[in-house]
Amino acid sequence: MTAFWQWWQQIPHQIDPVLVSIGSFEVRYYGLMYLAAFAVSWLVMRYRVRRGEVGVSMPEVNDYMFWAILAVLIGGRLGYVLFYDLNYFLAHPLAIILPFSTEQGIHFTGFRGMSFHGGALAVALVTFWFCRKRGKSLLSFGDLLASSVPLGYTFGRLGNFLNGELYGRVTQMPWGMSFPEAPGSALRHPSQLYEAFFEGILLFLLIWWLRRRVNRPGRLLGVYLVGYAVFRFLIEFLREPDAHLGFVLGSLTMGQVLCLVMAVMGFFLILLPRRPERKRKA
């Protein structure tokens, strides 16, 4: 068993985050995980549409996915800039949009720094616009998203793990891991894997089970918001805070503060009373 844990603890050192490198240009597993995340979310939506579980057509889903992907990428990036490292990007504004570093010569770095909450906010705005444009129920469409996002999110966190980033705090637990990018050689919680399981797989299974048992539009979305917020809030206690940001409210991180807001919104949707049906005139 000891040999297994020794192998387990060194897994991050055995992973090369770069799949292909051509000069200074790199194709990282992190980017491929984003593609997998979008594909899986689309497949879940496609399954529900073809089963007749939602009042949306596949052409509408395809149209929506184009805008949603842009929202995730742009919103996630801007969210990181605003919520996590504003001072740096005020001093280096081009770093917001250029995947290159010029500090030690020009070399490709990719876009490092994406915020889930920023992406979620941008997707919410795009969804509101899309539903208004297509005459769809915002809450019902939100329920569709709630069932399709978690599995995609799982791949996003796996991308963080393969990239060796967003690791956890120091731990004495045998399942802790040694991350090359972390300071020192102490074992750390593989918090990316915790999040992939709890905020991704487990939350997906819960929502998938509830999807035919919830009888009011918006409630499934509320369950997702609360579920994600609770899991993320708790796992943040095991995740290493951003070095440049640290704690922002007592012992709470920025991620936890944003999760509190998310949970309030989720409870509001869960407790929102059903609108009485309008009686048609004879």
FIPAVEX-99487 format. One record per residue: residue in three letters; x, y, z of N, C-alpha, C in turn. Coordinates in steps of 0.2 Angstrom, whole numbers, padded with zeros to 4 digits, always signed. Layout:
<nodes>
ALAXYZXYZXYZ...
</nodes>
This chain:
<nodes>
MET+0004-0006+0000+0000+0000+0000+0004+0006+0000THR+0010+0006+0004+0015+0012+0004+0017+0013-0003ALA+0019+0008-0007+0021+0009-0014+0016+0013-0018PHE+0009+0011-0017+0004+0014-0021+0004+0022-0019TRP+0004+0023-0013+0003+0031-0011+0009+0035-0013GLN+0015+0031-0013+0021+0035-0016+0020+0036-0023TRP+0017+0032-0027+0016+0033-0034+0011+0038-0035TRP+0005+0038-0031+0000+0043-0031+0002+0050-0030GLN+0006+0050-0025+0008+0057-0023+0013+0060-0028GLN+0016+0057-0032+0020+0060-0037+0017+0060-0044ILE+0011+0059-0045+0008+0059-0051+0008+0066-0055PRO+0007+0071-0051+0008+0078-0055+0015+0079-0058HIS+0020+0076-0055+0027+0076-0058+0028+0072-0064GLN+0023+0067-0065+0024+0063-0071+0020+0066-0077ILE+0016+0071-0076+0012+0074-0081+0015+0080-0084ASP+0016+0080-0091+0018+0085-0095+0012+0089-0097PRO+0010+0095-0095+0004+0099-0097+0004+0100-0104VAL+0010+0100-0108+0010+0102-0115+0009+0095-0119LEU+0004+0095-0124+0003+0089-0128+0008+0090-0134VAL+0008+0096-0137+0012+0097-0143+0015+0104-0143SER+0021+0105-0145+0025+0111-0145+0028+0112-0151ILE+0026+0118-0154+0029+0120-0161+0033+0127-0160GLY+0039+0127-0159+0042+0133-0157+0040+0136-0150SER+0038+0142-0150+0035+0145-0144+0027+0143-0143PHE+0024+0140-0148+0017+0139-0148+0016+0132-0145GLU+0012+0132-0140+0010+0125-0136+0003+0124-0137VAL+0002+0117-0137-0005+0115-0136-0005+0111-0130ARG-0009+0114-0125-0009+0111-0118-0016+0107-0117TYR-0015+0102-0113-0021+0098-0111-0026+0102-0108TYR-0024+0107-0105-0029+0112-0102-0034+0115-0107GLY-0032+0117-0113-0036+0119-0118-0040+0114-0121LEU-0038+0107-0122-0042+0102-0124-0047+0100-0119MET-0046+0101-0113-0051+0100-0108-0057+0105-0108TYR-0055+0111-0110-0061+0116-0112-0065+0113-0118LEU-0062+0111-0123-0065+0108-0129-0070+0103-0126ALA-0067+0098-0122-0071+0092-0120-0077+0095-0116ALA-0076+0100-0112-0081+0102-0107-0087+0105-0112PHE-0085+0109-0117-0091+0111-0121-0094+0106-0125ALA-0090+0101-0127-0093+0095-0131-0098+0091-0126VAL-0096+0090-0120-0100+0086-0116-0106+0090-0114SER-0106+0096-0112-0112+0100-0111-0117+0100-0117TRP-0114+0101-0123-0118+0100-0129-0122+0094-0129LEU-0118+0088-0128-0121+0081-0129-0127+0080-0124VAL-0126+0083-0118-0131+0082-0113-0137+0086-0115MET-0136+0092-0117-0142+0096-0120-0145+0092-0126ARG-0141+0090-0130-0144+0086-0136-0148+0080-0134TYR-0146+0076-0129-0149+0071-0126-0156+0073-0124ARG-0156+0078-0120-0163+0080-0117-0168+0083-0122VAL-0165+0086-0127-0169+0089-0133-0172+0083-0137ARG-0168+0078-0138-0170+0073-0143-0175+0068-0139ARG-0175+0068-0132-0180+0064-0128-0186+0068-0127GLY-0186+0074-0130-0192+0078-0129-0193+0081-0122GLU-0188+0081-0118-0189+0084-0111-0189+0091-0110VAL-0187+0095-0115-0187+0102-0115-0190+0105-0121GLY-0193+0111-0121-0196+0114-0127-0191+0118-0131VAL-0185+0115-0133-0180+0118-0137-0178+0114-0142SER-0177+0117-0148-0175+0113-0154-0167+0112-0154MET-0164+0108-0158-0157+0107-0159-0154+0113-0162PRO-0157+0116-0168-0154+0122-0171-0154+0128-0165GLU-0159+0128-0161-0158+0133-0156-0153+0132-0151VAL-0152+0125-0149-0146+0124-0145-0140+0125-0148ASN-0139+0124-0154-0133+0125-0158-0131+0132-0158ASP-0136+0136-0159-0136+0144-0160-0134+0146-0153TYR-0137+0144-0148-0135+0146-0141-0128+0144-0139MET-0126+0138-0140-0119+0136-0138-0114+0140-0141PHE-0115+0143-0147-0110+0148-0150-0109+0154-0145TRP-0115+0157-0143-0114+0163-0139-0112+0161-0132ALA-0114+0155-0129-0112+0153-0123-0105+0152-0122ILE-0102+0149-0127-0095+0147-0127-0091+0154-0127LEU-0093+0159-0131-0090+0165-0131-0090+0169-0124ALA-0096+0168-0121-0098+0170-0114-0093+0167-0109VAL-0092+0161-0109-0088+0157-0105-0081+0160-0105LEU-0078+0160-0111-0071+0162-0112-0070+0170-0111ILE-0074+0174-0113-0074+0181-0112-0075+0183-0104GLY-0081+0180-0102-0083+0182-0095-0078+0179-0090GLY-0076+0172-0092-0071+0169-0087-0065+0173-0086ARG-0062+0176-0092-0056+0180-0092-0057+0186-0088LEU-0062+0190-0090-0064+0196-0087-0065+0196-0080GLY-0069+0190-0078-0070+0189-0071-0064+0188-0067TYR-0059+0184-0070-0052+0184-0066-0049+0190-0066VAL-0049+0194-0071-0046+0201-0071-0049+0205-0065LEU-0055+0205-0065-0059+0210-0060-0059+0207-0053PHE-0060+0201-0052-0061+0198-0045-0054+0196-0042TYR-0049+0194-0046-0043+0191-0043-0037+0194-0044ASP-0036+0198-0049-0029+0201-0050-0029+0208-0054LEU-0034+0212-0052-0035+0218-0055-0029+0223-0056ASN-0025+0223-0050-0019+0228-0050-0014+0226-0056TYR-0013+0219-0056-0008+0217-0061-0010+0219-0068PHE-0017+0217-0070-0019+0219-0077-0020+0226-0078LEU-0021+0230-0073-0021+0237-0074-0014+0240-0076ALA-0009+0236-0073-0002+0238-0075+0000+0234-0082HIS-0003+0229-0084-0002+0225-0090-0008+0224-0094PRO-0011+0229-0096-0018+0228-0099-0018+0223-0105LEU-0012+0223-0109-0012+0219-0115-0012+0212-0113ALA-0010+0210-0107-0010+0203-0105-0018+0200-0104ILE-0023+0205-0104-0029+0202-0104-0031+0199-0110ILE-0029+0201-0116-0031+0199-0122-0026+0195-0126LEU-0020+0196-0124-0014+0193-0128-0011+0187-0124PRO-0011+0181-0128-0008+0175-0124-0001+0174-0125PHE+0003+0180-0124+0010+0180-0125+0013+0184-0119SER+0019+0182-0117+0022+0186-0112+0028+0189-0115THR+0029+0196-0113+0035+0199-0116+0040+0201-0110GLU+0039+0198-0104+0044+0200-0099+0051+0197-0100GLN+0052+0191-0103+0058+0189-0104+0058+0186-0111GLY+0057+0191-0116+0057+0189-0123+0050+0187-0124ILE+0048+0187-0131+0041+0185-0133+0040+0177-0133HIS+0036+0175-0129+0034+0168-0129+0027+0166-0127PHE+0024+0161-0130+0017+0160-0129+0016+0157-0122THR+0011+0159-0119+0009+0157-0112+0002+0155-0112GLY-0002+0156-0117-0009+0155-0116-0013+0160-0111PHE-0019+0159-0110-0023+0163-0106-0023+0160-0099ARG-0019+0162-0094-0019+0160-0088-0023+0164-0083GLY-0028+0161-0080-0032+0164-0076-0039+0165-0079MET-0044+0160-0077-0051+0160-0078-0055+0160-0072SER-0060+0163-0072-0065+0163-0066-0071+0160-0068PHE-0073+0155-0064-0080+0151-0065-0085+0156-0064HIS-0085+0160-0059-0090+0165-0057-0091+0170-0063GLY-0085+0173-0065-0086+0177-0071-0089+0174-0077GLY-0087+0168-0079-0090+0164-0084-0098+0163-0083ALA-0099+0162-0077-0106+0160-0075-0111+0167-0076LEU-0108+0172-0074-0111+0179-0075-0112+0180-0082ALA-0107+0179-0086-0108+0181-0093-0113+0176-0097VAL-0113+0170-0095-0118+0165-0097-0125+0167-0095ALA-0126+0169-0089-0132+0172-0087-0135+0177-0091LEU-0130+0182-0093-0132+0188-0097-0134+0186-0104VAL-0130+0181-0107-0131+0179-0114-0138+0175-0114THR-0139+0171-0109-0145+0167-0108-0151+0171-0108PHE-0151+0176-0104-0156+0181-0104-0158+0184-0111TRP-0153+0186-0114-0153+0189-0121-0156+0184-0126PHE-0154+0178-0125-0156+0173-0130-0163+0171-0129CYS-0165+0170-0123-0172+0169-0121-0177+0174-0123ARG-0175+0180-0122-0179+0186-0124-0180+0186-0132LYS-0174+0185-0135-0174+0185-0143-0178+0179-0146ARG-0178+0173-0143-0181+0167-0145-0188+0166-0142GLY-0190+0170-0137-0196+0169-0134-0197+0163-0130LYS-0191+0161-0127-0191+0155-0122-0191+0157-0115SER-0194+0152-0111-0194+0153-0104-0187+0154-0101LEU-0185+0159-0098-0179+0160-0095-0177+0154-0090LEU-0182+0153-0085-0181+0148-0080-0181+0141-0082SER-0185+0140-0087-0185+0133-0090-0178+0132-0094PHE-0176+0137-0097-0169+0136-0101-0164+0135-0096GLY-0164+0139-0090-0159+0139-0085-0159+0132-0082ASP-0165+0128-0081-0165+0121-0079-0161+0117-0084LEU-0162+0118-0090-0158+0114-0095-0151+0115-0094LEU-0149+0121-0093-0141+0122-0092-0139+0119-0086ALA-0143+0119-0081-0141+0116-0074-0140+0109-0075SER-0143+0105-0079-0142+0098-0080-0136+0097-0085SER-0134+0102-0089-0128+0101-0094-0121+0104-0092VAL-0121+0108-0087-0115+0112-0085-0111+0107-0081PRO-0113+0104-0076-0109+0100-0071-0104+0095-0074LEU-0106+0091-0079-0101+0087-0082-0096+0090-0086GLY-0098+0096-0089-0093+0100-0093-0088+0103-0088TYR-0090+0105-0082-0086+0108-0077-0081+0103-0074THR-0083+0097-0074-0078+0092-0072-0072+0092-0076PHE-0073+0092-0083-0067+0092-0087-0063+0099-0086GLY-0066+0104-0085-0062+0110-0083-0058+0110-0077ARG-0060+0106-0072-0056+0105-0066-0050+0100-0068LEU-0052+0095-0072-0047+0090-0074-0041+0094-0077GLY-0043+0099-0081-0038+0103-0085-0034+0107-0080ASN-0037+0110-0075-0033+0113-0070-0028+0108-0067PHE-0030+0102-0065-0025+0097-0062-0020+0095-0067LEU-0021+0094-0074-0016+0093-0078-0011+0098-0079ASN-0014+0104-0078-0010+0110-0079-0005+0112-0073GLY-0007+0108-0067-0003+0109-0061-0005+0115-0057GLU-0011+0118-0058-0013+0124-0055-0019+0123-0050LEU-0020+0128-0046-0026+0128-0042-0025+0122-0037TYR-0019+0120-0035-0018+0115-0030-0021+0117-0023GLY-0021+0112-0019-0024+0113-0012-0018+0115-0007ARG-0021+0116-0001-0016+0118+0005-0012+0112+0007VAL-0007+0113+0011-0003+0107+0014-0007+0103+0018THR-0006+0096+0017-0009+0091+0021-0005+0085+0023GLN-0007+0082+0028-0003+0076+0030-0006+0069+0028MET-0012+0070+0024-0016+0064+0022-0012+0061+0017PRO-0012+0054+0017-0008+0050+0012-0010+0051+0005TRP-0017+0054+0003-0019+0055-0003-0016+0062-0006GLY-0013+0066-0002-0010+0072-0004-0005+0071-0010MET-0004+0076-0013+0000+0076-0019+0006+0081-0019SER+0011+0080-0022+0017+0085-0023+0016+0088-0030PHE+0015+0095-0030+0014+0098-0036+0020+0102-0038PRO+0023+0101-0044+0029+0105-0046+0029+0112-0045GLU+0023+0115-0047+0023+0123-0046+0022+0125-0039ALA+0020+0121-0034+0019+0123-0028+0026+0125-0024PRO+0026+0130-0020+0032+0131-0016+0033+0125-0011GLY+0040+0123-0010+0041+0118-0006+0040+0111-0009SER+0041+0106-0004+0040+0099-0007+0034+0096-0003ALA+0031+0099+0001+0025+0096+0006+0020+0094+0001LEU+0016+0089+0004+0010+0086+0000+0005+0091+0001ARG+0001+0091-0004-0005+0096-0004-0011+0092-0006HIS-0017+0095-0004-0023+0092-0006-0024+0093-0014PRO-0026+0088-0017-0028+0088-0024-0035+0091-0025SER-0035+0098-0023-0042+0101-0023-0045+0101-0030GLN-0041+0101-0035-0045+0101-0042-0049+0095-0043LEU-0046+0089-0040-0050+0083-0041-0056+0083-0036TYR-0055+0086-0030-0061+0086-0026-0067+0090-0029GLU-0065+0095-0033-0070+0100-0036-0073+0096-0042ALA-0068+0092-0046-0071+0089-0052-0076+0084-0049PHE-0075+0080-0044-0080+0075-0041-0086+0078-0038PHE-0085+0083-0033-0091+0085-0030-0095+0090-0034GLU-0092+0095-0037-0095+0101-0040-0097+0098-0047GLY-0094+0093-0050-0095+0090-0056-0099+0084-0056ILE-0096+0079-0055-0099+0072-0056-0105+0071-0051LEU-0104+0072-0044-0109+0071-0039-0115+0076-0040LEU-0113+0082-0042-0119+0087-0043-0123+0086-0049PHE-0119+0083-0054-0123+0081-0060-0128+0075-0059LEU-0125+0070-0055-0130+0065-0053-0136+0067-0050LEU-0135+0071-0045-0141+0074-0041-0146+0077-0045ILE-0143+0082-0050-0148+0086-0054-0151+0081-0059TRP-0147+0076-0062-0150+0072-0067-0156+0068-0064TRP-0155+0066-0057-0160+0062-0054-0166+0066-0052LEU-0165+0073-0051-0171+0077-0050-0174+0080-0056ARG-0171+0079-0062-0174+0083-0068-0181+0081-0069ARG-0183+0075-0068-0190+0074-0069-0195+0074-0063ARG-0192+0076-0057-0195+0076-0051-0197+0083-0049VAL-0193+0088-0052-0195+0095-0050-0200+0097-0055ASN-0205+0100-0052-0211+0102-0056-0212+0109-0057ARG-0207+0113-0055-0208+0121-0056-0201+0123-0060PRO-0202+0127-0065-0196+0130-0069-0192+0134-0064GLY-0186+0134-0065-0181+0137-0061-0178+0134-0054ARG-0182+0129-0052-0180+0126-0046-0174+0121-0047LEU-0173+0118-0053-0167+0114-0054-0161+0119-0055LEU-0162+0124-0058-0157+0129-0058-0155+0131-0051GLY-0160+0132-0047-0158+0134-0040-0154+0129-0036VAL-0156+0123-0037-0152+0117-0034-0145+0117-0036TYR-0144+0118-0043-0137+0119-0045-0133+0124-0042LEU-0136+0130-0042-0133+0136-0039-0131+0135-0031VAL-0136+0132-0028-0134+0131-0021-0129+0125-0020GLY-0130+0120-0024-0126+0114-0023-0119+0116-0025TYR-0118+0119-0030-0111+0122-0032-0108+0126-0027ALA-0112+0131-0024-0109+0135-0019-0107+0132-0013VAL-0111+0127-0011-0110+0123-0005-0103+0119-0005PHE-0103+0115-0011-0097+0111-0012-0091+0116-0013ARG-0091+0121-0017-0085+0125-0018-0083+0129-0012PHE-0088+0131-0008-0087+0135-0002-0083+0130+0003LEU-0085+0124+0004-0081+0120+0008-0074+0118+0006ILE-0074+0116-0001-0068+0114-0003-0062+0120-0003GLU-0065+0126-0003-0060+0132-0003-0056+0132+0003PHE-0059+0128+0009-0055+0128+0015-0049+0123+0014LEU-0049+0119+0009-0043+0115+0007-0039+0117+0001ARG-0041+0122-0002-0038+0125-0008-0033+0131-0006GLU-0027+0131-0009-0023+0136-0008-0025+0143-0010PRO-0026+0148-0006-0028+0154-0009-0023+0157-0014ASP-0026+0161-0018-0022+0165-0023-0016+0169-0020ALA-0010+0168-0021-0005+0171-0018-0005+0179-0018HIS-0008+0181-0024-0008+0189-0024-0014+0192-0021LEU-0019+0187-0019-0025+0190-0016-0026+0188-0009GLY-0025+0181-0008-0026+0179-0001-0033+0179+0001PHE-0034+0181+0008-0041+0181+0011-0044+0188+0010VAL-0050+0188+0008-0053+0195+0007-0058+0197+0012LEU-0061+0192+0016-0066+0194+0021-0064+0189+0027GLY-0060+0192+0032-0059+0187+0037-0055+0181+0035SER-0057+0175+0036-0054+0169+0034-0057+0167+0027LEU-0061+0171+0024-0064+0169+0018-0060+0171+0011THR-0060+0167+0006-0057+0168+0000-0062+0172-0004MET-0060+0175-0010-0064+0178-0015-0069+0173-0017GLY-0067+0167-0019-0071+0161-0021-0077+0160-0016GLN-0076+0160-0010-0081+0159-0005-0086+0165-0004VAL-0083+0171-0005-0088+0176-0005-0092+0176-0011LEU-0090+0175-0017-0094+0174-0023-0099+0168-0022CYS-0097+0163-0019-0101+0157-0018-0107+0159-0013LEU-0106+0164-0008-0112+0166-0004-0117+0169-0008VAL-0115+0174-0013-0119+0177-0017-0123+0172-0021MET-0120+0167-0024-0123+0162-0028-0128+0158-0024ALA-0126+0156-0018-0131+0152-0014-0137+0156-0013VAL-0137+0163-0011-0143+0167-0010-0147+0167-0016MET-0144+0167-0022-0148+0167-0028-0151+0160-0029GLY-0148+0155-0028-0150+0148-0028-0156+0147-0024PHE-0156+0149-0017-0161+0148-0013-0167+0152-0015PHE-0166+0158-0018-0172+0162-0020-0176+0159-0026LEU-0172+0155-0030-0175+0152-0036-0179+0146-0033ILE-0176+0142-0028-0179+0136-0025-0186+0138-0021LEU-0186+0144-0018-0191+0146-0014-0196+0150-0018LEU-0195+0152-0024-0199+0156-0028-0206+0153-0029PRO-0211+0156-0027-0218+0152-0028-0220+0152-0035ARG-0223+0147-0037-0226+0146-0044-0231+0151-0045ARG-0230+0154-0051-0235+0159-0054-0241+0156-0055PRO-0247+0159-0053-0253+0156-0054-0255+0156-0061GLU-0258+0151-0064-0259+0150-0071-0265+0155-0073ARG-0264+0159-0078-0270+0163-0080-0276+0160-0083LYS-0281+0161-0081-0287+0158-0084-0289+0161-0091ARG-0290+0157-0095-0292+0159-0102-0299+0161-0102LYS-0300+0166-0106-0307+0169-0107-0311+0164-0112ALA-0317+0163-0110-0321+0158-0114-0323+0162-0121
</nodes>
